[in-house]
Amino acid sequence: AETVLIQKEKFYYTVRLNRPEKHNAFNPEMIGELTKFFEEVSNDKFAGAILLTGAGTSFCAGGDINWMKSIANY
């Protein structure tokens, strides 16, 4: 499942964090998808703006606590 949904308009992008069941908390997949998007969009000379939003009732809860617990010993 995609954790980030991207919609390109003529002069802007809408980027929707798509983990509403986790209040759009960051996990490795979401971070990877966002990183890839921002690397690619930096070459789009017609991208005048980026609208960043979240699916569901929350924009973003920060880091996914279960993921953060799993990497605590690294």
Helices and strands as residue ranges (DSSP letters): E 4-8, E 12-17, G 20-22, H 28-41, E 49-54, H 65-70
